[in-house]
Amino acid sequence: MSDTLSRPAASESRPSTAPEQRGRTTIADSVVEKIAGMAAREVPGIHSLGAGMTRTFGAVRDRVPRGRPSVTRGVSVEVGERQAAVDLDVVVEYGVSVMDVAGDVRSNIITAVERMTGLEVVEVNIAVDDVHLPDEEEEEEETEGRVQ
């Protein structure tokens, strides 16, 4: 018996695909929602995300001492194998250019999602639902109950 093993030629022993292409990676909608939510909140001029009742329920939920506010509030996405679409409901600060803020949000989300997931972002739809006025903070604080 021979001590040498028969080895296939180098070209036969290795698959022709690169290691990063062997297998499949799926990205959950919730992952893209979190990335988009964080990216939107980073933009100056954004007061909050969410529309009407969503913000109201979210504000109540955020007051429960359980953790941080939900970064996905006001964000919905559709994720395919290679592409993603994002829909946002936002509240902007009074005095900022809505179109400039929307453009900055769109750009920041596209950059973050594409960099972190490798998905192509085909669209970012932004619905501006409200303008936050400076004196609204004081009114909200006054209407809170005495006991917290």
N, CA, C and O atoms as a GROMACS GRO file, in nm:
protein
  592
    1MET      N    1   0.081  -0.117   0.000
    1MET     CA    2   0.000   0.000   0.000
    1MET      C    3   0.086   0.124   0.000
    1MET      O    4   0.190   0.127   0.065
    2SER      N    5   0.045   0.224  -0.070
    2SER     CA    6   0.121   0.347  -0.083
    2SER      C    7   0.084   0.444   0.029
    2SER      O    8  -0.032   0.452   0.070
    3ASP      N    9   0.185   0.518   0.080
    3ASP     CA   10   0.163   0.617   0.185
    3ASP      C   11   0.111   0.750   0.132
    3ASP      O   12   0.067   0.834   0.209
    4THR      N   13   0.116   0.768   0.005
    4THR     CA   14   0.069   0.896  -0.052
    4THR      C   15  -0.078   0.886  -0.085
    4THR      O   16  -0.126   0.783  -0.133
    5LEU      N   17  -0.148   0.994  -0.059
    5LEU     CA   18  -0.290   1.000  -0.091
    5LEU      C   19  -0.308   1.061  -0.228
    5LEU      O   20  -0.233   1.149  -0.269
    6SER      N   21  -0.404   1.014  -0.294
    6SER     CA   22  -0.436   1.070  -0.424
    6SER      C   23  -0.520   1.196  -0.402
    6SER      O   24  -0.629   1.187  -0.344
    7ARG      N   25  -0.473   1.310  -0.446
    7ARG     CA   26  -0.544   1.436  -0.430
    7ARG      C   27  -0.589   1.486  -0.566
    7ARG      O   28  -0.517   1.475  -0.666
    8PRO      N   29  -0.709   1.542  -0.569
    8PRO     CA   30  -0.753   1.599  -0.696
    8PRO      C   31  -0.671   1.723  -0.729
    8PRO      O   32  -0.612   1.785  -0.640
    9ALA      N   33  -0.668   1.758  -0.852
    9ALA     CA   34  -0.598   1.879  -0.895
    9ALA      C   35  -0.658   2.000  -0.824
    9ALA      O   36  -0.775   1.996  -0.785
   10ALA      N   37  -0.580   2.106  -0.807
   10ALA     CA   38  -0.624   2.224  -0.733
   10ALA      C   39  -0.753   2.282  -0.790
   10ALA      O   40  -0.839   2.328  -0.715
   11SER      N   41  -0.767   2.279  -0.921
   11SER     CA   42  -0.887   2.337  -0.981
   11SER      C   43  -1.011   2.250  -0.954
   11SER      O   44  -1.123   2.301  -0.958
   12GLU      N   45  -0.991   2.123  -0.928
   12GLU     CA   46  -1.103   2.034  -0.901
   12GLU      C   47  -1.146   2.039  -0.754
   12GLU      O   48  -1.262   2.012  -0.724
   13SER      N   49  -1.055   2.073  -0.663
   13SER     CA   50  -1.086   2.065  -0.521
   13SER      C   51  -1.161   2.188  -0.468
   13SER      O   52  -1.221   2.181  -0.361
   14ARG      N   53  -1.158   2.297  -0.540
   14ARG     CA   54  -1.222   2.418  -0.491
   14ARG      C   55  -1.341   2.454  -0.580
   14ARG      O   56  -1.332   2.450  -0.703
   15PRO      N   57  -1.452   2.490  -0.516
   15PRO     CA   58  -1.566   2.534  -0.596
   15PRO      C   59  -1.529   2.661  -0.672
   15PRO      O   60  -1.440   2.736  -0.632
   16SER      N   61  -1.598   2.684  -0.781
   16SER     CA   62  -1.567   2.799  -0.866
   16SER      C   63  -1.624   2.930  -0.813
   16SER      O   64  -1.591   3.036  -0.867
   17THR      N   65  -1.708   2.926  -0.711
   17THR     CA   66  -1.765   3.049  -0.658
   17THR      C   67  -1.687   3.098  -0.537
   17THR      O   68  -1.628   3.019  -0.463
   18ALA      N   69  -1.689   3.227  -0.519
   18ALA     CA   70  -1.620   3.287  -0.404
   18ALA      C   71  -1.694   3.250  -0.276
   18ALA      O   72  -1.814   3.225  -0.279
   19PRO      N   73  -1.622   3.247  -0.163
   19PRO     CA   74  -1.685   3.207  -0.036
   19PRO      C   75  -1.808   3.291  -0.002
   19PRO      O   76  -1.908   3.237   0.047
   20GLU      N   77  -1.804   3.421  -0.027
   20GLU     CA   78  -1.917   3.506   0.008
   20GLU      C   79  -2.040   3.481  -0.079
   20GLU      O   80  -2.148   3.532  -0.049
   21GLN      N   81  -2.024   3.405  -0.186
   21GLN     CA   82  -2.136   3.375  -0.274
   21GLN      C   83  -2.193   3.235  -0.251
   21GLN      O   84  -2.287   3.195  -0.320
   22ARG      N   85  -2.138   3.162  -0.156
   22ARG     CA   86  -2.187   3.028  -0.125
   22ARG      C   87  -2.290   3.037  -0.014
   22ARG      O   88  -2.255   3.061   0.101
   23GLY      N   89  -2.412   3.018  -0.048
   23GLY     CA   90  -2.518   3.028   0.051
   23GLY      C   91  -2.605   3.149   0.024
   23GLY      O   92  -2.584   3.223  -0.072
   24ARG      N   93  -2.702   3.167   0.111
   24ARG     CA   94  -2.800   3.273   0.091
   24ARG      C   95  -2.814   3.355   0.218
   24ARG      O   96  -2.814   3.300   0.329
   25THR      N   97  -2.825   3.484   0.204
   25THR     CA   98  -2.847   3.573   0.317
   25THR      C   99  -2.982   3.640   0.299
   25THR      O  100  -3.010   3.697   0.194
   26THR      N  101  -3.064   3.634   0.402
   26THR     CA  102  -3.192   3.704   0.397
   26THR      C  103  -3.190   3.812   0.505
   26THR      O  104  -3.133   3.794   0.612
   27ILE      N  105  -3.254   3.923   0.474
   27ILE     CA  106  -3.260   4.035   0.566
   27ILE      C  107  -3.406   4.062   0.598
   27ILE      O  108  -3.485   4.089   0.509
   28ALA      N  109  -3.440   4.056   0.726
   28ALA     CA  110  -3.578   4.075   0.770
   28ALA      C  111  -3.620   4.220   0.751
   28ALA      O  112  -3.537   4.312   0.757
   29ASP      N  113  -3.749   4.240   0.729
   29ASP     CA  114  -3.804   4.376   0.716
   29ASP      C  115  -3.770   4.459   0.839
   29ASP      O  116  -3.739   4.577   0.826
   30SER      N  117  -3.777   4.398   0.957
   30SER     CA  118  -3.752   4.472   1.081
   30SER      C  119  -3.610   4.528   1.087
   30SER      O  120  -3.587   4.632   1.149
   31VAL      N  121  -3.515   4.460   1.026
   31VAL     CA  122  -3.377   4.509   1.023
   31VAL      C  123  -3.369   4.637   0.941
   31VAL      O  124  -3.309   4.735   0.984
   32VAL      N  125  -3.431   4.636   0.824
   32VAL     CA  126  -3.430   4.754   0.738
   32VAL      C  127  -3.511   4.868   0.803
   32VAL      O  128  -3.473   4.984   0.791
   33GLU      N  129  -3.620   4.834   0.870
   33GLU     CA  130  -3.698   4.937   0.941
   33GLU      C  131  -3.614   5.007   1.047
   33GLU      O  132  -3.618   5.129   1.058
   34LYS      N  133  -3.538   4.931   1.124
   34LYS     CA  134  -3.454   4.992   1.228
   34LYS      C  135  -3.346   5.080   1.168
   34LYS      O  136  -3.321   5.191   1.216
   35ILE      N  137  -3.282   5.032   1.063
   35ILE     CA  138  -3.176   5.112   0.998
   35ILE      C  139  -3.236   5.241   0.944
   35ILE      O  140  -3.179   5.349   0.964
   36ALA      N  141  -3.350   5.232   0.875
   36ALA     CA  142  -3.413   5.351   0.818
   36ALA      C  143  -3.460   5.446   0.927
   36ALA      O  144  -3.444   5.568   0.913
   37GLY      N  145  -3.516   5.394   1.035
   37GLY     CA  146  -3.561   5.478   1.145
   37GLY      C  147  -3.447   5.554   1.210
   37GLY      O  148  -3.459   5.674   1.238
   38MET      N  149  -3.337   5.486   1.234
   38MET     CA  150  -3.220   5.552   1.294
   38MET      C  151  -3.163   5.657   1.199
   38MET      O  152  -3.128   5.767   1.241
   39ALA      N  153  -3.154   5.624   1.071
   39ALA     CA  154  -3.100   5.717   0.972
   39ALA      C  155  -3.187   5.842   0.960
   39ALA      O  156  -3.135   5.952   0.945
   40ALA      N  157  -3.318   5.826   0.965
   40ALA     CA  158  -3.409   5.940   0.955
   40ALA      C  159  -3.396   6.030   1.077
   40ALA      O  160  -3.397   6.153   1.064
   41ARG      N  161  -3.384   5.971   1.195
   41ARG     CA  162  -3.375   6.050   1.318
   41ARG      C  163  -3.244   6.127   1.330
   41ARG      O  164  -3.236   6.224   1.406
   42GLU      N  165  -3.141   6.086   1.255
   42GLU     CA  166  -3.012   6.155   1.258
   42GLU      C  167  -3.017   6.290   1.186
   42GLU      O  168  -2.929   6.374   1.207
   43VAL      N  169  -3.117   6.312   1.103
   43VAL     CA  170  -3.123   6.432   1.020
   43VAL      C  171  -3.177   6.550   1.100
   43VAL      O  172  -3.284   6.542   1.159
   44PRO      N  173  -3.101   6.661   1.103
   44PRO     CA  174  -3.152   6.782   1.171
   44PRO      C  175  -3.281   6.830   1.106
   44PRO      O  176  -3.294   6.829   0.983
   45GLY      N  177  -3.376   6.870   1.188
   45GLY     CA  178  -3.505   6.916   1.136
   45GLY      C  179  -3.615   6.815   1.152
   45GLY      O  180  -3.733   6.848   1.138
   46ILE      N  181  -3.579   6.690   1.182
   46ILE     CA  182  -3.680   6.587   1.210
   46ILE      C  183  -3.710   6.591   1.359
   46ILE      O  184  -3.621   6.574   1.442
   47HIS      N  185  -3.836   6.615   1.392
   47HIS     CA  186  -3.876   6.615   1.534
   47HIS      C  187  -3.908   6.474   1.580
   47HIS      O  188  -3.860   6.430   1.686
   48SER      N  189  -3.988   6.401   1.502
   48SER     CA  190  -4.023   6.264   1.538
   48SER      C  191  -4.075   6.191   1.415
   48SER      O  192  -4.097   6.251   1.310
   49LEU      N  193  -4.093   6.061   1.431
   49LEU     CA  194  -4.150   5.979   1.324
   49LEU      C  195  -4.283   5.924   1.372
   49LEU      O  196  -4.303   5.900   1.491
   50GLY      N  197  -4.374   5.903   1.278
   50GLY     CA  198  -4.505   5.849   1.310
   50GLY      C  199  -4.612   5.952   1.280
   50GLY      O  200  -4.586   6.072   1.280
   51ALA      N  201  -4.732   5.903   1.254
   51ALA     CA  202  -4.844   5.992   1.222
   51ALA      C  203  -4.952   5.978   1.328
   51ALA      O  204  -4.974   5.870   1.382
   52GLY      N  205  -5.017   6.087   1.357
   52GLY     CA  206  -5.135   6.092   1.443
   52GLY      C  207  -5.141   5.990   1.553
   52GLY      O  208  -5.070   6.001   1.653
   53MET      N  209  -5.226   5.890   1.536
   53MET     CA  210  -5.249   5.789   1.639
   53MET      C  211  -5.124   5.707   1.668
   53MET      O  212  -5.101   5.666   1.782
   54THR      N  213  -5.043   5.683   1.568
   54THR     CA  214  -4.920   5.609   1.589
   54THR      C  215  -4.832   5.681   1.689
   54THR      O  216  -4.774   5.619   1.779
   55ARG      N  217  -4.821   5.814   1.674
   55ARG     CA  218  -4.740   5.893   1.767
   55ARG      C  219  -4.801   5.892   1.906
   55ARG      O  220  -4.730   5.883   2.006
   56THR      N  221  -4.933   5.903   1.913
   56THR     CA  222  -5.001   5.905   2.042
   56THR      C  223  -4.979   5.775   2.117
   56THR      O  224  -4.940   5.776   2.234
   57PHE      N  225  -5.004   5.662   2.051
   57PHE     CA  226  -4.982   5.532   2.116
   57PHE      C  227  -4.835   5.512   2.149
   57PHE      O  228  -4.801   5.457   2.254
   58GLY      N  229  -4.749   5.556   2.059
   58GLY     CA  230  -4.605   5.543   2.082
   58GLY      C  231  -4.559   5.624   2.201
   58GLY      O  232  -4.475   5.579   2.279
   59ALA      N  233  -4.613   5.745   2.216
   59ALA     CA  234  -4.575   5.830   2.329
   59ALA      C  235  -4.616   5.766   2.461
   59ALA      O  236  -4.541   5.770   2.558
   60VAL      N  237  -4.734   5.707   2.464
   60VAL     CA  238  -4.779   5.637   2.585
   60VAL      C  239  -4.689   5.517   2.612
   60VAL      O  240  -4.646   5.495   2.726
   61ARG      N  241  -4.660   5.440   2.509
   61ARG     CA  242  -4.575   5.322   2.523
   61ARG      C  243  -4.434   5.361   2.568
   61ARG      O  244  -4.372   5.289   2.646
   62ASP      N  245  -4.384   5.475   2.518
   62ASP     CA  246  -4.249   5.519   2.553
   62ASP      C  247  -4.238   5.561   2.699
   62ASP      O  248  -4.130   5.555   2.757
   63ARG      N  249  -4.348   5.602   2.759
   63ARG     CA  250  -4.344   5.645   2.899
   63ARG      C  251  -4.339   5.528   2.996
   63ARG      O  252  -4.302   5.544   3.112
   64VAL      N  253  -4.376   5.410   2.949
   64VAL     CA  254  -4.367   5.292   3.034
   64VAL      C  255  -4.218   5.261   3.051
   64VAL      O  256  -4.147   5.248   2.952
   65PRO      N  257  -4.172   5.249   3.175
   65PRO     CA  258  -4.028   5.231   3.197
   65PRO      C  259  -3.982   5.091   3.156
   65PRO      O  260  -3.957   5.005   3.240
   66ARG      N  261  -3.971   5.071   3.028
   66ARG     CA  262  -3.937   4.940   2.975
   66ARG      C  263  -3.816   4.947   2.885
   66ARG      O  264  -3.752   4.844   2.859
   67GLY      N  265  -3.782   5.062   2.838
   67GLY     CA  266  -3.668   5.072   2.748
   67GLY      C  267  -3.676   5.197   2.663
   67GLY      O  268  -3.745   5.293   2.697
   68ARG      N  269  -3.606   5.194   2.554
   68ARG     CA  270  -3.599   5.308   2.464
   68ARG      C  271  -3.722   5.316   2.376
   68ARG      O  272  -3.794   5.218   2.359
   69PRO      N  273  -3.747   5.435   2.319
   69PRO     CA  274  -3.857   5.448   2.224
   69PRO      C  275  -3.831   5.360   2.102
   69PRO      O  276  -3.716   5.334   2.066
   70SER      N  277  -3.937   5.315   2.040
   70SER     CA  278  -3.924   5.230   1.922
   70SER      C  279  -3.868   5.309   1.805
   70SER      O  280  -3.923   5.413   1.769
   71VAL      N  281  -3.760   5.261   1.747
   71VAL     CA  282  -3.701   5.330   1.632
   71VAL      C  283  -3.777   5.302   1.504
   71VAL      O  284  -3.754   5.367   1.402
   72THR      N  285  -3.867   5.205   1.508
   72THR     CA  286  -3.940   5.170   1.386
   72THR      C  287  -4.074   5.239   1.376
   72THR      O  288  -4.144   5.221   1.276
   73ARG      N  289  -4.113   5.318   1.477
   73ARG     CA  290  -4.241   5.389   1.471
   73ARG      C  291  -4.239   5.484   1.351
   73ARG      O  292  -4.144   5.562   1.333
   74GLY      N  293  -4.344   5.478   1.268
   74GLY     CA  294  -4.353   5.565   1.151
   74GLY      C  295  -4.277   5.516   1.030
   74GLY      O  296  -4.270   5.585   0.929
   75VAL      N  297  -4.220   5.396   1.040
   75VAL     CA  298  -4.140   5.340   0.930
   75VAL      C  299  -4.202   5.209   0.884
   75VAL      O  300  -4.232   5.122   0.966
   76SER      N  301  -4.221   5.196   0.754
   76SER     CA  302  -4.260   5.066   0.700
   76SER      C  303  -4.176   5.040   0.576
   76SER      O  304  -4.141   5.133   0.503
   77VAL      N  305  -4.144   4.916   0.555
   77VAL     CA  306  -4.057   4.880   0.443
   77VAL      C  307  -4.112   4.759   0.370
   77VAL      O  308  -4.193   4.682   0.422
   78GLU      N  309  -4.065   4.744   0.249
   78GLU     CA  310  -4.090   4.624   0.172
   78GLU      C  311  -3.953   4.578   0.123
   78GLU      O  312  -3.883   4.651   0.053
   79VAL      N  313  -3.916   4.456   0.161
   79VAL     CA  314  -3.783   4.405   0.130
   79VAL      C  315  -3.794   4.284   0.038
   79VAL      O  316  -3.867   4.189   0.067
   80GLY      N  317  -3.723   4.289  -0.073
   80GLY     CA  318  -3.714   4.177  -0.165
   80GLY      C  319  -3.578   4.112  -0.151
   80GLY      O  320  -3.508   4.133  -0.052
   81GLU      N  321  -3.541   4.032  -0.250
   81GLU     CA  322  -3.411   3.964  -0.245
   81GLU      C  323  -3.295   4.060  -0.266
   81GLU      O  324  -3.189   4.044  -0.206
   82ARG      N  325  -3.314   4.160  -0.352
   82ARG     CA  326  -3.205   4.253  -0.383
   82ARG      C  327  -3.242   4.400  -0.366
   82ARG      O  328  -3.156   4.487  -0.377
   83GLN      N  329  -3.369   4.428  -0.340
   83GLN     CA  330  -3.414   4.567  -0.333
   83GLN      C  331  -3.502   4.590  -0.210
   83GLN      O  332  -3.558   4.497  -0.152
   84ALA      N  333  -3.513   4.718  -0.173
   84ALA     CA  334  -3.600   4.757  -0.062
   84ALA      C  335  -3.666   4.890  -0.095
   84ALA      O  336  -3.609   4.973  -0.166
   85ALA      N  337  -3.786   4.909  -0.042
   85ALA     CA  338  -3.858   5.036  -0.053
   85ALA      C  339  -3.897   5.077   0.089
   85ALA      O  340  -3.932   4.993   0.171
   86VAL      N  341  -3.891   5.208   0.117
   86VAL     CA  342  -3.915   5.259   0.251
   86VAL      C  343  -4.024   5.365   0.246
   86VAL      O  344  -4.025   5.450   0.158
   87ASP      N  345  -4.117   5.358   0.341
   87ASP     CA  346  -4.221   5.460   0.359
   87ASP      C  347  -4.206   5.516   0.500
   87ASP      O  348  -4.193   5.442   0.597
   88LEU      N  349  -4.208   5.650   0.510
   88LEU     CA  350  -4.191   5.718   0.639
   88LEU      C  351  -4.302   5.818   0.664
   88LEU      O  352  -4.349   5.884   0.571
   89ASP      N  353  -4.344   5.829   0.789
   89ASP     CA  354  -4.432   5.937   0.835
   89ASP      C  355  -4.347   6.019   0.930
   89ASP      O  356  -4.295   5.966   1.029
   90VAL      N  357  -4.332   6.150   0.902
   90VAL     CA  358  -4.244   6.233   0.984
   90VAL      C  359  -4.313   6.360   1.032
   90VAL      O  360  -4.411   6.406   0.974
   91VAL      N  361  -4.258   6.414   1.139
   91VAL     CA  362  -4.295   6.546   1.189
   91VAL      C  363  -4.167   6.628   1.184
   91VAL      O  364  -4.065   6.589   1.239
   92VAL      N  365  -4.174   6.744   1.116
   92VAL     CA  366  -4.056   6.829   1.104
   92VAL      C  367  -4.065   6.946   1.202
   92VAL      O  368  -4.173   6.983   1.248
   93GLU      N  369  -3.950   7.002   1.233
   93GLU     CA  370  -3.942   7.119   1.320
   93GLU      C  371  -3.990   7.241   1.242
   93GLU      O  372  -3.967   7.252   1.122
   94TYR      N  373  -4.057   7.332   1.311
   94TYR     CA  374  -4.101   7.456   1.251
   94TYR      C  375  -3.979   7.538   1.208
   94TYR      O  376  -3.880   7.546   1.281
   95GLY      N  377  -3.986   7.598   1.090
   95GLY     CA  378  -3.881   7.686   1.042
   95GLY      C  379  -3.783   7.622   0.946
   95GLY      O  380  -3.706   7.692   0.881
   96VAL      N  381  -3.785   7.489   0.935
   96VAL     CA  382  -3.692   7.424   0.842
   96VAL      C  383  -3.759   7.409   0.706
   96VAL      O  384  -3.882   7.409   0.695
   97SER      N  385  -3.678   7.397   0.603
   97SER     CA  386  -3.730   7.371   0.469
   97SER      C  387  -3.771   7.225   0.461
   97SER      O  388  -3.688   7.135   0.471
   98VAL      N  389  -3.900   7.202   0.443
   98VAL     CA  390  -3.952   7.065   0.438
   98VAL      C  391  -3.886   6.988   0.324
   98VAL      O  392  -3.849   6.872   0.342
   99MET      N  393  -3.871   7.050   0.209
   99MET     CA  394  -3.812   6.981   0.095
   99MET      C  395  -3.664   6.946   0.119
   99MET      O  396  -3.618   6.839   0.080
  100ASP      N  397  -3.590   7.037   0.183
  100ASP     CA  398  -3.450   7.009   0.214
  100ASP      C  399  -3.438   6.895   0.315
  100ASP      O  400  -3.355   6.806   0.299
  101VAL      N  401  -3.520   6.900   0.419
  101VAL     CA  402  -3.517   6.793   0.521
  101VAL      C  403  -3.554   6.660   0.457
  101VAL      O  404  -3.489   6.558   0.483
  102ALA      N  405  -3.658   6.659   0.374
  102ALA     CA  406  -3.699   6.534   0.308
  102ALA      C  407  -3.587   6.480   0.220
  102ALA      O  408  -3.562   6.360   0.218
  103GLY      N  409  -3.520   6.568   0.148
  103GLY     CA  410  -3.407   6.524   0.064
  103GLY      C  411  -3.293   6.468   0.148
  103GLY      O  412  -3.233   6.366   0.111
  104ASP      N  413  -3.263   6.533   0.261
  104ASP     CA  414  -3.157   6.484   0.350
  104ASP      C  415  -3.194   6.350   0.411
  104ASP      O  416  -3.109   6.261   0.423
  105VAL      N  417  -3.320   6.335   0.451
  105VAL     CA  418  -3.367   6.207   0.508
  105VAL      C  419  -3.355   6.097   0.403
  105VAL      O  420  -3.303   5.989   0.431
  106ARG      N  421  -3.402   6.126   0.284
  106ARG     CA  422  -3.398   6.028   0.176
  106ARG      C  423  -3.254   5.983   0.150
  106ARG      O  424  -3.226   5.864   0.140
  107SER      N  425  -3.164   6.080   0.139
  107SER     CA  426  -3.023   6.049   0.113
  107SER      C  427  -2.961   5.969   0.227
  107SER      O  428  -2.888   5.873   0.202
  108ASN      N  429  -2.989   6.007   0.350
  108ASN     CA  430  -2.931   5.938   0.466
  108ASN      C  431  -2.981   5.794   0.476
  108ASN      O  432  -2.904   5.703   0.506
  109ILE      N  433  -3.110   5.774   0.450
  109ILE     CA  434  -3.166   5.638   0.455
  109ILE      C  435  -3.107   5.551   0.345
  109ILE      O  436  -3.066   5.438   0.371
  110ILE      N  437  -3.102   5.603   0.224
  110ILE     CA  438  -3.047   5.525   0.112
  110ILE      C  439  -2.904   5.485   0.142
  110ILE      O  440  -2.866   5.369   0.124
  111THR      N  441  -2.823   5.580   0.187
  111THR     CA  442  -2.682   5.551   0.217
  111THR      C  443  -2.669   5.445   0.325
  111THR      O  444  -2.593   5.350   0.310
  112ALA      N  445  -2.744   5.461   0.435
  112ALA     CA  446  -2.734   5.368   0.548
  112ALA      C  447  -2.781   5.228   0.511
  112ALA      O  448  -2.712   5.130   0.540
  113VAL      N  449  -2.898   5.217   0.447
  113VAL     CA  450  -2.952   5.085   0.414
  113VAL      C  451  -2.864   5.014   0.312
  113VAL      O  452  -2.835   4.896   0.327
  114GLU      N  453  -2.822   5.085   0.209
  114GLU     CA  454  -2.738   5.021   0.107
  114GLU      C  455  -2.603   4.980   0.162
  114GLU      O  456  -2.552   4.873   0.128
  115ARG      N  457  -2.544   5.063   0.247
  115ARG     CA  458  -2.413   5.031   0.305
  115ARG      C  459  -2.422   4.913   0.400
  115ARG      O  460  -2.335   4.826   0.400
  116MET      N  461  -2.527   4.909   0.482
  116MET     CA  462  -2.536   4.806   0.585
  116MET      C  463  -2.594   4.674   0.536
  116MET      O  464  -2.563   4.569   0.591
  117THR      N  465  -2.678   4.678   0.433
  117THR     CA  466  -2.744   4.554   0.389
  117THR      C  467  -2.703   4.507   0.250
  117THR      O  468  -2.718   4.389   0.217
  118GLY      N  469  -2.653   4.597   0.169
  118GLY     CA  470  -2.622   4.561   0.031
  118GLY      C  471  -2.744   4.562  -0.059
  118GLY      O  472  -2.733   4.535  -0.179
  119LEU      N  473  -2.861   4.594  -0.003
  119LEU     CA  474  -2.983   4.603  -0.083
  119LEU      C  475  -2.986   4.736  -0.158
  119LEU      O  476  -2.935   4.836  -0.108
  120GLU      N  477  -3.044   4.736  -0.276
  120GLU     CA  478  -3.065   4.860  -0.350
  120GLU      C  479  -3.196   4.922  -0.301
  120GLU      O  480  -3.299   4.856  -0.303
  121VAL      N  481  -3.191   5.046  -0.257
  121VAL     CA  482  -3.312   5.114  -0.213
  121VAL      C  483  -3.372   5.181  -0.338
  121VAL      O  484  -3.314   5.274  -0.394
  122VAL      N  485  -3.488   5.132  -0.378
  122VAL     CA  486  -3.550   5.181  -0.502
  122VAL      C  487  -3.633   5.306  -0.480
  122VAL      O  488  -3.652   5.385  -0.573
  123GLU      N  489  -3.684   5.326  -0.357
  123GLU     CA  490  -3.758   5.448  -0.329
  123GLU      C  491  -3.770   5.469  -0.179
  123GLU      O  492  -3.774   5.374  -0.101
  124VAL      N  493  -3.777   5.598  -0.142
  124VAL     CA  494  -3.804   5.637  -0.004
  124VAL      C  495  -3.917   5.739  -0.013
  124VAL      O  496  -3.896   5.852  -0.057
  125ASN      N  497  -4.036   5.699   0.028
  125ASN     CA  498  -4.153   5.786   0.025
  125ASN      C  499  -4.170   5.849   0.162
  125ASN      O  500  -4.172   5.780   0.264
  126ILE      N  501  -4.182   5.981   0.165
  126ILE     CA  502  -4.191   6.054   0.292
  126ILE      C  503  -4.322   6.131   0.297
  126ILE      O  504  -4.353   6.211   0.209
  127ALA      N  505  -4.399   6.105   0.403
  127ALA     CA  506  -4.522   6.179   0.428
  127ALA      C  507  -4.496   6.269   0.548
  127ALA      O  508  -4.475   6.221   0.659
  128VAL      N  509  -4.500   6.401   0.525
  128VAL     CA  510  -4.483   6.497   0.635
  128VAL      C  511  -4.621   6.520   0.693
  128VAL      O  512  -4.706   6.582   0.630
  129ASP      N  513  -4.642   6.470   0.814
  129ASP     CA  514  -4.774   6.471   0.876
  129ASP      C  515  -4.799   6.589   0.968
  129ASP      O  516  -4.914   6.620   0.999
  130ASP      N  517  -4.692   6.655   1.012
  130ASP     CA  518  -4.712   6.764   1.106
  130ASP      C  519  -4.586   6.849   1.112
  130ASP      O  520  -4.478   6.808   1.067
  131VAL      N  521  -4.602   6.968   1.169
  131VAL     CA  522  -4.491   7.058   1.198
  131VAL      C  523  -4.490   7.078   1.348
  131VAL      O  524  -4.592   7.114   1.407
  132HIS      N  525  -4.376   7.055   1.410
  132HIS     CA  526  -4.365   7.073   1.554
  132HIS      C  527  -4.334   7.219   1.583
  132HIS      O  528  -4.232   7.272   1.538
  133LEU      N  529  -4.420   7.284   1.660
  133LEU     CA  530  -4.402   7.423   1.699
  133LEU      C  531  -4.328   7.430   1.830
  133LEU      O  532  -4.346   7.343   1.916
  134PRO      N  533  -4.243   7.530   1.849
  134PRO     CA  534  -4.163   7.539   1.973
  134PRO      C  535  -4.247   7.540   2.100
  134PRO      O  536  -4.204   7.484   2.201
  135ASP      N  537  -4.365   7.602   2.098
  135ASP     CA  538  -4.445   7.610   2.221
  135ASP      C  539  -4.524   7.483   2.249
  135ASP      O  540  -4.589   7.474   2.353
  136GLU      N  541  -4.522   7.385   2.159
  136GLU     CA  542  -4.594   7.260   2.183
  136GLU      C  543  -4.532   7.179   2.296
  136GLU      O  544  -4.603   7.106   2.364
  137GLU      N  545  -4.402   7.191   2.317
  137GLU     CA  546  -4.335   7.119   2.426
  137GLU      C  547  -4.394   7.161   2.560
  137GLU      O  548  -4.423   7.076   2.645
  138GLU      N  549  -4.411   7.292   2.580
  138GLU     CA  550  -4.463   7.342   2.707
  138GLU      C  551  -4.606   7.293   2.730
  138GLU      O  552  -4.640   7.256   2.842
  139GLU      N  553  -4.689   7.293   2.626
  139GLU     CA  554  -4.827   7.248   2.639
  139GLU      C  555  -4.833   7.100   2.675
  139GLU      O  556  -4.915   7.060   2.757
  140GLU      N  557  -4.747   7.018   2.613
  140GLU     CA  558  -4.745   6.875   2.641
  140GLU      C  559  -4.706   6.849   2.786
  140GLU      O  560  -4.764   6.762   2.851
  141GLU      N  561  -4.609   6.924   2.838
  141GLU     CA  562  -4.565   6.905   2.975
  141GLU      C  563  -4.674   6.944   3.073
  141GLU      O  564  -4.690   6.878   3.176
  142GLU      N  565  -4.751   7.050   3.044
  142GLU     CA  566  -4.856   7.096   3.134
  142GLU      C  567  -4.972   6.999   3.140
  142GLU      O  568  -5.037   6.988   3.244
  143THR      N  569  -5.000   6.927   3.032
  143THR     CA  570  -5.115   6.836   3.030
  143THR      C  571  -5.084   6.701   3.092
  143THR      O  572  -5.174   6.620   3.111
  144GLU      N  573  -4.959   6.676   3.124
  144GLU     CA  574  -4.924   6.549   3.188
  144GLU      C  575  -4.984   6.546   3.327
  144GLU      O  576  -5.003   6.650   3.390
  145GLY      N  577  -5.014   6.428   3.376
  145GLY     CA  578  -5.071   6.412   3.510
  145GLY      C  579  -4.970   6.448   3.618
  145GLY      O  580  -4.850   6.460   3.593
  146ARG      N  581  -5.020   6.464   3.738
  146ARG     CA  582  -4.933   6.498   3.850
  146ARG      C  583  -4.847   6.379   3.890
  146ARG      O  584  -4.735   6.397   3.939
  147VAL      N  585  -4.897   6.260   3.871
  147VAL     CA  586  -4.824   6.140   3.912
  147VAL      C  587  -4.762   6.076   3.790
  147VAL      O  588  -4.826   6.059   3.686
  148GLN      N  589  -4.636   6.040   3.805
  148GLN     CA  590  -4.567   5.975   3.693
  148GLN      C  591  -4.503   5.847   3.739
  148GLN      O  592  -4.440   5.777   3.659
   0.00000   0.00000   0.00000
